Amino acid sequence: MNPFQTILILSAAFLAVFGETVLSAPRAWLGAQIDLLPALMVFAALNAGLTTIAALAIFGGLWLDTFSANPPGISILPLMLVGFPIYLRRDLILRDLPFAQFVLGAAASAAVPALTLLMLLSGSTEPLLGWGTLWQWLVMTAGGAIAAPFIFALMDACNGALGYKLRTEVSFRSDREIRHGRILK
Amino acid sequence: MLKQKKYLALGAVVIVVVLLLSLPTRSTDRLKLAVGSWFLPLFGLASAGQQLPANLADSVLPRRELLKQIDNLRRENQQLRSQSVQSAAIARENDQFRALFNWQRQSPWKLKLANVVMRDPANWWRTVQIDLGSRDGLRENLPVITAAGLVGRVSSVSLTRSQIVLIGDPNCRVSATVENAARDMGVVLASGPLDTSLVQLTYLASSANLKPGQSVVTSGLGGVFPKGIPIGQVVDSRSVEFGLYTEGRVKLNANLGSLEQVWVLFP
């Protein structure tokens, strides 16, 4: 496990939550705030270990709930329930394709708010719902879908620039090289 | 074995969630306060960044423009002074009548200005946070207003910040009066998640005579909001539940979508 990647993912989640609380432009223009944590969870599920995924779900969810009227902890499980199945099936996913990132970002961004609302409704809280919620859900899904390839590119760039890479073993060994031709003395 | 470990991680997360959700309200408030304090450096940076363009604009504002603004402010000040003299006379008269009828004297409300520092990231709540907290004397259920009208009430307080639940949120219900001949009374509730400028005025009497443009103010019932704070104006009305009661839509006076500064009312 690369600890730098974990730090990078958690830092990105920290900044994403902060951005969602102070930037009101998406809400003013589109009527809904876009949540970047599901798209970030897709990146984590495809590239990081299970500890990182769990840390992102716990810290990301808790940070989001801190600034919201949500009961603290309600956003953790939806994030984990999105990240965990992707992690289990990640060997079958073409993670480098932007289209796959787009589709997974859309699915995650659609599932997380739906699961959170389901959990809120199963409790004693009464969130603000109506026909407009469908529009907000679509905006969040589209926003997460569009953001996912950008998050992948940004995180890969940060990882490449700041992180270390694992040394890969190659079969070539210079001392076992067969040299052709006569050796000149 | 490896798969079991994976499910153990999922189980650990579930346990954390169950523990967090079963915390009592007092502990969750403390937890939110502790976690929120991690973001304080970022909020400091953000407010400094927001002030920078304003400071730059102030430094390059031409003298002619400043003189024009001073002139306008002087004129406005004179108008307000004359209104203040009239209000003082009315207040004196009001006090005399109160003494005459042996009514309890109303104490004036104190106001405290606060900056809105963040909005709720979740789309299903309408809350904002302000930069005043318990160290500034804030406590739960204090009304919050702007110059235009009612904004909401304080829902939770930490040392340096407070959460304001805005009018139109399911957790902010306001008893209201329509300023018409019958003084119809109802309850202001949320209308929908998209339009923050509209709220629902409901549980009005079936005989209520609502007309577009009529003003809606707080009724003073319920003990949270004092009487007479402007809320908005009636947009339309309809009879519901086979004529059992009337409800209408109210356009809010305060623009909740672009709140920057608000006033907290202290009794």
Boltz contact constraints between the chains, C-beta under 6 A:
constraints:
  - contact:
      token1: [A, 18]
      token2: [B, 39]
      max_distance: 6.0
  - contact:
      token1: [A, 18]
      token2: [B, 42]
      max_distance: 6.0
  - contact:
      token1: [A, 20]
      token2: [B, 121]
      max_distance: 6.0
  - contact:
      token1: [A, 21]
      token2: [B, 118]
      max_distance: 6.0
  - contact:
      token1: [A, 21]
      token2: [B, 121]
      max_distance: 6.0
  - contact:
      token1: [A, 22]
      token2: [B, 46]
      max_distance: 6.0
  - contact:
      token1: [A, 22]
      token2: [B, 118]
      max_distance: 6.0
  - contact:
      token1: [A, 24]
      token2: [B, 119]
      max_distance: 6.0
  - contact:
      token1: [A, 31]
      token2: [B, 194]
      max_distance: 6.0
  - contact:
      token1: [A, 32]
      token2: [B, 123]
      max_distance: 6.0
  - contact:
      token1: [A, 33]
      token2: [B, 121]
      max_distance: 6.0
  - contact:
      token1: [A, 33]
      token2: [B, 123]
      max_distance: 6.0
  - contact:
      token1: [A, 50]
      token2: [B, 6]
      max_distance: 6.0
  - contact:
      token1: [A, 50]
      token2: [B, 9]
      max_distance: 6.0
  - contact:
      token1: [A, 54]
      token2: [B, 9]
      max_distance: 6.0
  - contact:
      token1: [A, 54]
      token2: [B, 13]
      max_distance: 6.0
  - contact:
      token1: [A, 57]
      token2: [B, 13]
      max_distance: 6.0
  - contact:
      token1: [A, 58]
      token2: [B, 16]
      max_distance: 6.0
  - contact:
      token1: [A, 62]
      token2: [B, 35]
      max_distance: 6.0
  - contact:
      token1: [A, 64]
      token2: [B, 121]
      max_distance: 6.0
  - contact:
      token1: [A, 66]
      token2: [B, 32]
      max_distance: 6.0
  - contact:
      token1: [A, 66]
      token2: [B, 35]
      max_distance: 6.0
  - contact:
      token1: [A, 66]
      token2: [B, 36]
      max_distance: 6.0
  - contact:
      token1: [A, 67]
      token2: [B, 118]
      max_distance: 6.0
  - contact:
      token1: [A, 67]
      token2: [B, 121]
      max_distance: 6.0
  - contact:
      token1: [A, 68]
      token2: [B, 120]
      max_distance: 6.0
  - contact:
      token1: [A, 68]
      token2: [B, 121]
      max_distance: 6.0
  - contact:
      token1: [A, 68]
      token2: [B, 122]
      max_distance: 6.0
  - contact:
      token1: [A, 69]
      token2: [B, 120]
      max_distance: 6.0
  - contact:
      token1: [A, 69]
      token2: [B, 125]
      max_distance: 6.0
  - contact:
      token1: [A, 69]
      token2: [B, 127]
      max_distance: 6.0
  - contact:
      token1: [A, 70]
      token2: [B, 122]
      max_distance: 6.0
  - contact:
      token1: [A, 72]
      token2: [B, 20]
      max_distance: 6.0
  - contact:
      token1: [A, 72]
      token2: [B, 28]
      max_distance: 6.0
  - contact:
      token1: [A, 72]
      token2: [B, 31]
      max_distance: 6.0
  - contact:
      token1: [A, 72]
      token2: [B, 32]
      max_distance: 6.0
  - contact:
      token1: [A, 73]
      token2: [B, 17]
      max_distance: 6.0
  - contact:
      token1: [A, 73]
      token2: [B, 20]
      max_distance: 6.0
  - contact:
      token1: [A, 73]
      token2: [B, 21]
      max_distance: 6.0
  - contact:
      token1: [A, 76]
      token2: [B, 17]
      max_distance: 6.0
  - contact:
      token1: [A, 77]
      token2: [B, 17]
      max_distance: 6.0
  - contact:
      token1: [A, 80]
      token2: [B, 13]
      max_distance: 6.0
  - contact:
      token1: [A, 84]
      token2: [B, 10]
      max_distance: 6.0
  - contact:
      token1: [A, 126]
      token2: [B, 170]
      max_distance: 6.0
  - contact:
      token1: [A, 127]
      token2: [B, 124]
      max_distance: 6.0
  - contact:
      token1: [A, 128]
      token2: [B, 124]
      max_distance: 6.0
  - contact:
      token1: [A, 128]
      token2: [B, 170]
      max_distance: 6.0
  - contact:
      token1: [A, 128]
      token2: [B, 190]
      max_distance: 6.0
  - contact:
      token1: [A, 128]
      token2: [B, 193]
      max_distance: 6.0
  - contact:
      token1: [A, 130]
      token2: [B, 192]
      max_distance: 6.0
  - contact:
      token1: [A, 130]
      token2: [B, 193]
      max_distance: 6.0
  - contact:
      token1: [A, 132]
      token2: [B, 192]
      max_distance: 6.0
  - contact:
      token1: [A, 132]
      token2: [B, 193]
      max_distance: 6.0
  - contact:
      token1: [A, 132]
      token2: [B, 194]
      max_distance: 6.0
  - contact:
      token1: [A, 133]
      token2: [B, 193]
      max_distance: 6.0
  - contact:
      token1: [A, 136]
      token2: [B, 123]
      max_distance: 6.0
